[in-house]
Structures are given as C-alpha cells and as structure tokens.
C-alpha cells in the first residue's frame, strides 16, 4: 500500500457527501490542505501557520490557482 499507516486526518463526511460533487479541482485541493492544517493538527484554525506559500507547496498549485480556489471555498463558507 502506498500510504503509511496509521497516519490519518479526519475529513468531515459532509466534504464527500455534500460538497465534493460541486467543488472544482483547485477548491478540493485547497480545502483538503486547510483541513489537514487544521483538523490534522487538532486545531480549529490555521491563521498563523497556513500561508499562501504553504498551501501552494502542499497542493502543487500555482499562487493564482490557490487564490482562486480559496476565494471559491470562502464564498461557499467552507
């Protein structure tokens, strides 16, 4: 198996059951990165530790793609 185990980040079921079908590629990657940087580190927010460069690095997306994905995620209030 390509994943190391046990090593998990909880992702809310609503991500898969409600939101994922309507999210674009960048939105999914940005939202999963933020979930990892919050729930994955057992925190409720990532204001200090989650920079634009961090999200670019984690997602492999360009700065404009991350900004657009983040804008859409924010507009959806996710």
N, C-alpha and C positions, 0 to 999 in steps of 0.2 A: 504494500500500500504506500502511496506517495506521501501520506501525511504522518507526522509524528503523533503518537498517542500516549497518554491522554493529554490533550492540549486544546482547550476549547474556549470559544467566546460565545456567550448566549446571544442569539438573534431572536427578537420578538417574532412570534408566529405571524403576527399581522404583516410583517415585512413580506412574507411569502404568500399568505392567503388573501391579503387585501391590496397591498401596494405594488408588488413586484411587476405585475402584468401591465401596469400603466407607466412604469418608470423607464426612462431611456438608459442607454449604456453608461454614460457618464454619471447620471444620477445614482444608479445602482452602485457603481464603484465608489463614489464619494460617500454615499450613505453607509455602505459597509465599512469604509475606512473610519468614519466617525463612530459607528457602532463599536468597532474594535478599540478605538482610542478612548471610549467612554466605558461601556459595559465590559469590554475586555480587560480593562484596567480597574474595574469595580469602582468607577466614578460616574457621577451624573453629568458632568460637563468636561470639556477639554479646552477651555478658553486660553489657558496659558500654554499647554503642551501641544496644541494642534495648529501648526502654522500652515500657510498655503504651500510652502515648500515641502512640509511633511506629507501633506495629502498628495501632492504631485509625485513624491517619491514612492509612497505606498501604493498608489493606484497605477502609476506608469502613464498618467495622463499629462497633457500639457497644461500650463497655467490657465490659458483661456478655456480649455475644456473643464478643468476643475472649477473655475469661477462660474461657468455656465451651469454645470451640474449642481453646484452648491446653491446657486440662485434658485434653480427649479425646486430643489429639495426644501429650501427655506420657504418658497411660495406655497408649497404643499403643507407647510408647518410640520415637517417631519424632523 
